[in-house]
Amino acid sequence: MSEARTECFACRVTGTATFTGLGIYALWSSRAAAPGSPMSKKIVAGLGAALLVGGVLRWRQTGDSVEPTSIQT
């Protein structure tokens, strides 16, 4: 089952910004000066790196780009 996927540019930017922002926050939370055990910091750092990769993948995700339309009632 192959369906044509369409998405608007704003959705793509929002998704990328969300993943990237959460990744940066997770990496910031895992810095040496932050409270927590070393093991929990490693887990959070891994999650942050995975979220940054998710942001890149979201930006590079292919699909037919469409302009957002307003909902008509």
Biopython code that builds the backbone (N, CA, C, O; Angstrom):
import numpy as np
from Bio.PDB.StructureBuilder import StructureBuilder

atoms = [
    (1, "MET", "N", (0.825, -1.180, 0.000)),
    (1, "MET", "CA", (0.000, 0.000, 0.000)),
    (1, "MET", "C", (0.870, 1.244, 0.000)),
    (1, "MET", "O", (1.489, 1.574, 1.012)),
    (2, "SER", "N", (0.917, 1.910, -1.088)),
    (2, "SER", "CA", (1.704, 3.125, -1.186)),
    (2, "SER", "C", (0.765, 4.291, -1.416)),
    (2, "SER", "O", (0.129, 4.402, -2.464)),
    (3, "GLU", "N", (0.688, 5.153, -0.427)),
    (3, "GLU", "CA", (-0.155, 6.330, -0.545)),
    (3, "GLU", "C", (0.734, 7.542, -0.743)),
    (3, "GLU", "O", (1.834, 7.612, -0.195)),
    (4, "ALA", "N", (0.257, 8.490, -1.521)),
    (4, "ALA", "CA", (0.996, 9.729, -1.706)),
    (4, "ALA", "C", (0.931, 10.542, -0.414)),
    (4, "ALA", "O", (-0.140, 10.750, 0.157)),
    (5, "ARG", "N", (2.082, 10.988, 0.021)),
    (5, "ARG", "CA", (2.140, 11.780, 1.256)),
    (5, "ARG", "C", (2.340, 13.235, 0.900)),
    (5, "ARG", "O", (3.168, 13.572, 0.054)),
    (6, "THR", "N", (1.588, 14.086, 1.542)),
    (6, "THR", "CA", (1.755, 15.514, 1.348)),
    (6, "THR", "C", (1.887, 16.159, 2.714)),
    (6, "THR", "O", (1.284, 15.711, 3.689)),
    (7, "GLU", "N", (2.675, 17.205, 2.771)),
    (7, "GLU", "CA", (2.835, 17.945, 4.019)),
    (7, "GLU", "C", (3.164, 19.390, 3.684)),
    (7, "GLU", "O", (3.741, 19.681, 2.636)),
    (8, "CYS", "N", (2.801, 20.267, 4.561)),
    (8, "CYS", "CA", (3.091, 21.677, 4.335)),
    (8, "CYS", "C", (4.471, 22.005, 4.900)),
    (8, "CYS", "O", (4.990, 21.298, 5.764)),
    (9, "PHE", "N", (5.045, 23.075, 4.401)),
    (9, "PHE", "CA", (6.377, 23.484, 4.834)),
    (9, "PHE", "C", (6.385, 23.845, 6.313)),
    (9, "PHE", "O", (7.348, 23.543, 7.017)),
    (10, "ALA", "N", (5.326, 24.485, 6.789)),
    (10, "ALA", "CA", (5.249, 24.872, 8.199)),
    (10, "ALA", "C", (5.259, 23.639, 9.107)),
    (10, "ALA", "O", (5.850, 23.666, 10.186)),
    (11, "CYS", "N", (4.606, 22.566, 8.670)),
    (11, "CYS", "CA", (4.608, 21.325, 9.459)),
    (11, "CYS", "C", (6.011, 20.731, 9.526)),
    (11, "CYS", "O", (6.433, 20.219, 10.563)),
    (12, "ARG", "N", (6.706, 20.806, 8.432)),
    (12, "ARG", "CA", (8.074, 20.291, 8.382)),
    (12, "ARG", "C", (8.988, 21.087, 9.306)),
    (12, "ARG", "O", (9.792, 20.506, 10.035)),
    (13, "VAL", "N", (8.871, 22.400, 9.280)),
    (13, "VAL", "CA", (9.696, 23.255, 10.140)),
    (13, "VAL", "C", (9.350, 23.026, 11.601)),
    (13, "VAL", "O", (10.247, 22.944, 12.440)),
    (14, "THR", "N", (8.060, 22.922, 11.921)),
    (14, "THR", "CA", (7.636, 22.709, 13.303)),
    (14, "THR", "C", (8.154, 21.384, 13.843)),
    (14, "THR", "O", (8.649, 21.328, 14.969)),
    (15, "GLY", "N", (8.048, 20.332, 13.066)),
    (15, "GLY", "CA", (8.535, 19.026, 13.501)),
    (15, "GLY", "C", (10.038, 19.019, 13.714)),
    (15, "GLY", "O", (10.534, 18.470, 14.697)),
    (16, "THR", "N", (10.762, 19.636, 12.782)),
    (16, "THR", "CA", (12.216, 19.705, 12.903)),
    (16, "THR", "C", (12.618, 20.520, 14.119)),
    (16, "THR", "O", (13.515, 20.118, 14.860)),
    (17, "ALA", "N", (11.977, 21.649, 14.338)),
    (17, "ALA", "CA", (12.306, 22.500, 15.484)),
    (17, "ALA", "C", (12.001, 21.796, 16.804)),
    (17, "ALA", "O", (12.739, 21.957, 17.776)),
    (18, "THR", "N", (10.930, 21.026, 16.845)),
    (18, "THR", "CA", (10.568, 20.304, 18.065)),
    (18, "THR", "C", (11.617, 19.261, 18.412)),
    (18, "THR", "O", (12.107, 19.220, 19.541)),
    (19, "PHE", "N", (11.961, 18.418, 17.448)),
    (19, "PHE", "CA", (12.976, 17.394, 17.689)),
    (19, "PHE", "C", (14.313, 18.016, 18.073)),
    (19, "PHE", "O", (14.957, 17.575, 19.025)),
    (20, "THR", "N", (14.729, 19.035, 17.334)),
    (20, "THR", "CA", (16.021, 19.660, 17.583)),
    (20, "THR", "C", (16.040, 20.364, 18.940)),
    (20, "THR", "O", (17.016, 20.254, 19.683)),
    (21, "GLY", "N", (14.975, 21.081, 19.262)),
    (21, "GLY", "CA", (14.903, 21.772, 20.548)),
    (21, "GLY", "C", (14.945, 20.813, 21.723)),
    (21, "GLY", "O", (15.644, 21.064, 22.705)),
    (22, "LEU", "N", (14.210, 19.726, 21.633)),
    (22, "LEU", "CA", (14.231, 18.729, 22.707)),
    (22, "LEU", "C", (15.600, 18.061, 22.808)),
    (22, "LEU", "O", (16.061, 17.755, 23.908)),
    (23, "GLY", "N", (16.246, 17.837, 21.677)),
    (23, "GLY", "CA", (17.583, 17.245, 21.687)),
    (23, "GLY", "C", (18.602, 18.149, 22.352)),
    (23, "GLY", "O", (19.426, 17.691, 23.144)),
    (24, "ILE", "N", (18.547, 19.435, 22.031)),
    (24, "ILE", "CA", (19.460, 20.393, 22.658)),
    (24, "ILE", "C", (19.191, 20.483, 24.154)),
    (24, "ILE", "O", (20.128, 20.534, 24.950)),
    (25, "TYR", "N", (17.931, 20.504, 24.537)),
    (25, "TYR", "CA", (17.592, 20.562, 25.961)),
    (25, "TYR", "C", (18.098, 19.325, 26.703)),
    (25, "TYR", "O", (18.624, 19.436, 27.811)),
    (26, "ALA", "N", (17.940, 18.154, 26.099)),
    (26, "ALA", "CA", (18.411, 16.922, 26.739)),
    (26, "ALA", "C", (19.931, 16.928, 26.874)),
    (26, "ALA", "O", (20.465, 16.526, 27.908)),
    (27, "LEU", "N", (20.626, 17.381, 25.836)),
    (27, "LEU", "CA", (22.084, 17.459, 25.926)),
    (27, "LEU", "C", (22.522, 18.473, 26.974)),
    (27, "LEU", "O", (23.502, 18.247, 27.684)),
    (28, "TRP", "N", (21.806, 19.586, 27.077)),
    (28, "TRP", "CA", (22.114, 20.592, 28.094)),
    (28, "TRP", "C", (21.883, 20.012, 29.496)),
    (28, "TRP", "O", (22.637, 20.311, 30.422)),
    (29, "SER", "N", (20.866, 19.202, 29.646)),
    (29, "SER", "CA", (20.560, 18.600, 30.948)),
    (29, "SER", "C", (21.572, 17.538, 31.348)),
    (29, "SER", "O", (21.652, 17.175, 32.521)),
    (30, "SER", "N", (22.338, 17.037, 30.402)),
    (30, "SER", "CA", (23.305, 15.978, 30.715)),
    (30, "SER", "C", (24.718, 16.512, 30.918)),
    (30, "SER", "O", (25.660, 15.726, 31.023)),
    (31, "ARG", "N", (24.885, 17.821, 30.974)),
    (31, "ARG", "CA", (26.221, 18.388, 31.145)),
    (31, "ARG", "C", (26.777, 18.028, 32.523)),
    (31, "ARG", "O", (26.030, 17.611, 33.408)),
    (32, "ALA", "N", (28.062, 18.188, 32.697)),
    (32, "ALA", "CA", (28.747, 17.756, 33.912)),
    (32, "ALA", "C", (28.249, 18.488, 35.159)),
    (32, "ALA", "O", (28.206, 17.901, 36.240)),
    (33, "ALA", "N", (27.875, 19.753, 35.025)),
    (33, "ALA", "CA", (27.463, 20.542, 36.190)),
    (33, "ALA", "C", (26.014, 20.283, 36.612)),
    (33, "ALA", "O", (25.591, 20.741, 37.674)),
    (34, "ALA", "N", (25.264, 19.566, 35.809)),
    (34, "ALA", "CA", (23.861, 19.304, 36.129)),
    (34, "ALA", "C", (23.764, 18.242, 37.218)),
    (34, "ALA", "O", (24.606, 17.347, 37.292)),
    (35, "PRO", "N", (22.730, 18.340, 38.071)),
    (35, "PRO", "CA", (22.565, 17.313, 39.114)),
    (35, "PRO", "C", (22.135, 15.978, 38.518)),
    (35, "PRO", "O", (21.477, 15.933, 37.479)),
    (36, "GLY", "N", (22.510, 14.906, 39.182)),
    (36, "GLY", "CA", (22.121, 13.572, 38.733)),
    (36, "GLY", "C", (23.308, 12.637, 38.709)),
    (36, "GLY", "O", (24.461, 13.062, 38.778)),
    (37, "SER", "N", (23.005, 11.359, 38.609)),
    (37, "SER", "CA", (24.073, 10.360, 38.587)),
    (37, "SER", "C", (24.722, 10.316, 37.203)),
    (37, "SER", "O", (24.103, 10.696, 36.208)),
    (38, "PRO", "N", (25.956, 9.855, 37.147)),
    (38, "PRO", "CA", (26.624, 9.765, 35.836)),
    (38, "PRO", "C", (25.879, 8.868, 34.845)),
    (38, "PRO", "O", (25.855, 9.150, 33.647)),
    (39, "MET", "N", (25.272, 7.790, 35.344)),
    (39, "MET", "CA", (24.545, 6.889, 34.443)),
    (39, "MET", "C", (23.318, 7.568, 33.856)),
    (39, "MET", "O", (23.046, 7.420, 32.664)),
    (40, "SER", "N", (22.571, 8.311, 34.669)),
    (40, "SER", "CA", (21.384, 8.990, 34.150)),
    (40, "SER", "C", (21.776, 10.073, 33.151)),
    (40, "SER", "O", (21.043, 10.326, 32.195)),
    (41, "LYS", "N", (22.924, 10.715, 33.362)),
    (41, "LYS", "CA", (23.389, 11.726, 32.416)),
    (41, "LYS", "C", (23.744, 11.099, 31.076)),
    (41, "LYS", "O", (23.503, 11.698, 30.028)),
    (42, "LYS", "N", (24.319, 9.893, 31.100)),
    (42, "LYS", "CA", (24.643, 9.206, 29.850)),
    (42, "LYS", "C", (23.377, 8.823, 29.097)),
    (42, "LYS", "O", (23.327, 8.914, 27.871)),
    (43, "ILE", "N", (22.361, 8.396, 29.826)),
    (43, "ILE", "CA", (21.089, 8.035, 29.196)),
    (43, "ILE", "C", (20.441, 9.261, 28.563)),
    (43, "ILE", "O", (19.951, 9.201, 27.435)),
    (44, "VAL", "N", (20.442, 10.370, 29.292)),
    (44, "VAL", "CA", (19.842, 11.601, 28.775)),
    (44, "VAL", "C", (20.640, 12.120, 27.585)),
    (44, "VAL", "O", (20.056, 12.631, 26.630)),
    (45, "ALA", "N", (21.968, 11.999, 27.627)),
    (45, "ALA", "CA", (22.790, 12.433, 26.497)),
    (45, "ALA", "C", (22.496, 11.586, 25.258)),
    (45, "ALA", "O", (22.439, 12.114, 24.148)),
    (46, "GLY", "N", (22.311, 10.286, 25.439)),
    (46, "GLY", "CA", (21.962, 9.423, 24.316)),
    (46, "GLY", "C", (20.610, 9.778, 23.731)),
    (46, "GLY", "O", (20.430, 9.780, 22.513)),
    (47, "LEU", "N", (19.658, 10.079, 24.606)),
    (47, "LEU", "CA", (18.339, 10.506, 24.150)),
    (47, "LEU", "C", (18.440, 11.821, 23.389)),
    (47, "LEU", "O", (17.793, 11.997, 22.356)),
    (48, "GLY", "N", (19.252, 12.747, 23.898)),
    (48, "GLY", "CA", (19.435, 14.030, 23.213)),
    (48, "GLY", "C", (20.033, 13.860, 21.833)),
    (48, "GLY", "O", (19.600, 14.508, 20.880)),
    (49, "ALA", "N", (21.033, 12.987, 21.716)),
    (49, "ALA", "CA", (21.640, 12.734, 20.405)),
    (49, "ALA", "C", (20.622, 12.101, 19.459)),
    (49, "ALA", "O", (20.571, 12.448, 18.279)),
    (50, "ALA", "N", (19.813, 11.175, 19.971)),
    (50, "ALA", "CA", (18.791, 10.531, 19.138)),
    (50, "ALA", "C", (17.752, 11.552, 18.666)),
    (50, "ALA", "O", (17.290, 11.481, 17.527)),
    (51, "LEU", "N", (17.387, 12.489, 19.523)),
    (51, "LEU", "CA", (16.425, 13.514, 19.125)),
    (51, "LEU", "C", (17.005, 14.449, 18.071)),
    (51, "LEU", "O", (16.292, 14.881, 17.165)),
    (52, "LEU", "N", (18.296, 14.764, 18.184)),
    (52, "LEU", "CA", (18.926, 15.591, 17.156)),
    (52, "LEU", "C", (18.950, 14.866, 15.814)),
    (52, "LEU", "O", (18.708, 15.476, 14.773)),
    (53, "VAL", "N", (19.235, 13.586, 15.834)),
    (53, "VAL", "CA", (19.187, 12.797, 14.602)),
    (53, "VAL", "C", (17.761, 12.782, 14.059)),
    (53, "VAL", "O", (17.549, 12.868, 12.849)),
    (54, "GLY", "N", (16.786, 12.672, 14.958)),
    (54, "GLY", "CA", (15.389, 12.719, 14.535)),
    (54, "GLY", "C", (15.041, 14.035, 13.870)),
    (54, "GLY", "O", (14.275, 14.061, 12.908)),
    (55, "GLY", "N", (15.597, 15.133, 14.372)),
    (55, "GLY", "CA", (15.367, 16.436, 13.748)),
    (55, "GLY", "C", (15.921, 16.500, 12.334)),
    (55, "GLY", "O", (15.278, 17.033, 11.429)),
    (56, "VAL", "N", (17.115, 15.952, 12.150)),
    (56, "VAL", "CA", (17.713, 15.924, 10.809)),
    (56, "VAL", "C", (16.890, 15.043, 9.873)),
    (56, "VAL", "O", (16.624, 15.416, 8.730)),
    (57, "LEU", "N", (16.493, 13.881, 10.363)),
    (57, "LEU", "CA", (15.691, 12.980, 9.537)),
    (57, "LEU", "C", (14.339, 13.598, 9.187)),
    (57, "LEU", "O", (13.841, 13.432, 8.074)),
    (58, "ARG", "N", (13.758, 14.303, 10.136)),
    (58, "ARG", "CA", (12.465, 14.956, 9.882)),
    (58, "ARG", "C", (12.613, 16.013, 8.800)),
    (58, "ARG", "O", (11.740, 16.146, 7.942)),
    (59, "TRP", "N", (13.700, 16.761, 8.827)),
    (59, "TRP", "CA", (13.907, 17.801, 7.825)),
    (59, "TRP", "C", (14.117, 17.182, 6.441)),
    (59, "TRP", "O", (13.644, 17.716, 5.438)),
    (60, "ARG", "N", (14.823, 16.067, 6.396)),
    (60, "ARG", "CA", (15.147, 15.441, 5.124)),
    (60, "ARG", "C", (14.062, 14.499, 4.620)),
    (60, "ARG", "O", (14.186, 13.938, 3.532)),
    (61, "GLN", "N", (13.011, 14.323, 5.393)),
    (61, "GLN", "CA", (11.925, 13.423, 5.017)),
    (61, "GLN", "C", (11.301, 13.892, 3.712)),
    (61, "GLN", "O", (10.976, 15.068, 3.546)),
    (62, "THR", "N", (11.142, 12.957, 2.798)),
    (62, "THR", "CA", (10.599, 13.331, 1.497)),
    (62, "THR", "C", (9.080, 13.221, 1.502)),
    (62, "THR", "O", (8.490, 12.505, 2.311)),
    (63, "GLY", "N", (8.497, 13.914, 0.624)),
    (63, "GLY", "CA", (7.049, 13.935, 0.473)),
    (63, "GLY", "C", (6.700, 15.136, -0.370)),
    (63, "GLY", "O", (7.464, 16.099, -0.430)),
    (64, "ASP", "N", (5.583, 15.093, -1.006)),
    (64, "ASP", "CA", (5.165, 16.228, -1.812)),
    (64, "ASP", "C", (4.817, 17.375, -0.885)),
    (64, "ASP", "O", (3.990, 17.232, 0.015)),
    (65, "SER", "N", (5.445, 18.499, -1.108)),
    (65, "SER", "CA", (5.208, 19.659, -0.268)),
    (65, "SER", "C", (3.998, 20.426, -0.781)),
    (65, "SER", "O", (3.874, 20.677, -1.979)),
    (66, "VAL", "N", (3.125, 20.788, 0.118)),
    (66, "VAL", "CA", (1.946, 21.574, -0.244)),
    (66, "VAL", "C", (1.855, 22.767, 0.679)),
    (66, "VAL", "O", (2.409, 22.758, 1.779)),
    (67, "GLU", "N", (1.172, 23.770, 0.240)),
    (67, "GLU", "CA", (0.950, 24.950, 1.063)),
    (67, "GLU", "C", (-0.213, 24.683, 2.012)),
    (67, "GLU", "O", (-1.183, 24.027, 1.633)),
    (68, "PRO", "N", (-0.123, 25.184, 3.241)),
    (68, "PRO", "CA", (-1.240, 24.975, 4.168)),
    (68, "PRO", "C", (-2.495, 25.682, 3.655)),
    (68, "PRO", "O", (-2.421, 26.772, 3.088)),
    (69, "THR", "N", (-3.618, 25.059, 3.857)),
    (69, "THR", "CA", (-4.893, 25.632, 3.436)),
    (69, "THR", "C", (-5.743, 25.903, 4.651)),
    (69, "THR", "O", (-5.611, 25.231, 5.674)),
    (70, "SER", "N", (-6.597, 26.865, 4.546)),
    (70, "SER", "CA", (-7.492, 27.144, 5.659)),
    (70, "SER", "C", (-8.672, 26.178, 5.626)),
    (70, "SER", "O", (-9.077, 25.709, 4.562)),
    (71, "ILE", "N", (-9.205, 25.896, 6.777)),
    (71, "ILE", "CA", (-10.347, 25.012, 6.874)),
    (71, "ILE", "C", (-11.602, 25.800, 6.542)),
    (71, "ILE", "O", (-11.866, 26.851, 7.127)),
    (72, "GLN", "N", (-12.357, 25.287, 5.612)),
    (72, "GLN", "CA", (-13.584, 25.960, 5.224)),
    (72, "GLN", "C", (-14.757, 25.278, 5.889)),
    (72, "GLN", "O", (-14.884, 24.054, 5.844)),
    (73, "THR", "N", (-15.615, 26.070, 6.506)),
    (73, "THR", "CA", (-16.798, 25.514, 7.169)),
    (73, "THR", "C", (-18.053, 25.799, 6.405)),
    (73, "THR", "O", (-19.138, 25.399, 6.829)),
]
sb = StructureBuilder()
sb.init_structure("model")
sb.init_model(0)
sb.init_chain("A")
sb.init_seg("    ")
for serial, (resi, resn, name, xyz) in enumerate(atoms, 1):
    if name == "N":
        sb.init_residue(resn, " ", resi, " ")
    sb.init_atom(name, np.array(xyz, "f"), 0.0, 1.0, " ", f" {name:<3s}", serial, name[0])
structure = sb.get_structure()
